[in-house]
Amino acid sequence: MSEHITVEELSELMKKCAGVTVAPPELQQQYEAGFDTLGVDSLGLLGIVGELENRYGTPMPPDAERCKTPRQFLDQVNGALMTAGA
């Protein structure tokens, strides 16, 4: 397991935690689209954050669950993981 969440992993987490299936290539194309347009609501995003905290054993940034786009979310989460791993 790397200290970096990929688009593929986010796609997997969206399916597992939010019940929303978006293929990684589609997610990559909609990187700037709002989570709401992809079908992920705030509870789904909270579930994704919780899953990541369990996986990595480190708290995610408090604003991660309020991110509006996949890009914003991955930037915040990956920044936190890099800091935690340093």
Stockholm file with secondary structure:
# STOCKHOLM 1.0

chainA/1-86         MSEHITVEELSELMKKCAGVTVAPPELQQQYEAGFDTLGVDSLGLLGIVGELENRYGTPMPPDAERCKTPRQFLDQVNGALMTAGA
#=GR chainA/1-86 SS CCSSCCHHHHHHHHHHHHCCCCCHHHHHHTTTSCHHHHTCCHHHHHHHHHHHHHHHTSCCCTTGGGCCSHHHHHHHHHHHHHHHHC
#=GC SS_cons        CCSSCCHHHHHHHHHHHHCCCCCHHHHHHTTTSCHHHHTCCHHHHHHHHHHHHHHHTSCCCTTGGGCCSHHHHHHHHHHHHHHHHC
//
